[in-house]
Amino acid sequence: MRLSTSVAVLGLLFILTTSVRTAEPSEVLISALIRVESGGNDRVIGDVKLKNKAYGCLQVRQPVCDDVNQRFGTHYRAEDCLGNRQLSIEICKKYLSMYAKTGADEETARIWNGGPKGQYKKSTEKYWEKVKKFL
């Protein structure tokens, strides 16, 4: 491999590794999200009138699973989160690792509520206020 190619590859690896968030949401934040989303109920199904129902303690929806499946090569289904707290948390952590860059609780919670750009949406401000009460 030529030196210029090696330098280019190393540069690309640096960019990729520095742009990926490595910090996971804290257990305290995950617990607060669970309290807000389901009151701690692992068997709750939410938004039953919508196309994408929400399942389990973190109210996981299929579009979240689709994003995680695409990035991580998994085959999660939102329905599998019903009654499965461990899977719900695993999917949540993977999803947040994709989009939350600073690791700040507010950014992370608002992304969980509002999607990849949730931290910028006015609609997620009230959600964050609810989560803060449990931190």
VENFEN-V254255 format. One line per field, one symbol per residue. ss: DSSP state (@ for helix, = for strand, . for the rest). Layout:
ss: ???
This chain:
ss: ..@@@@@@@@@@@@@@@@@.......@@@@@@@@@@@@......==.......==....=.@@@@@@@@@@@.....@@@@...@@@@@@@@@@@@@@@.....@@@@@@@@@@...@@@.@@@@@@@@@@@...
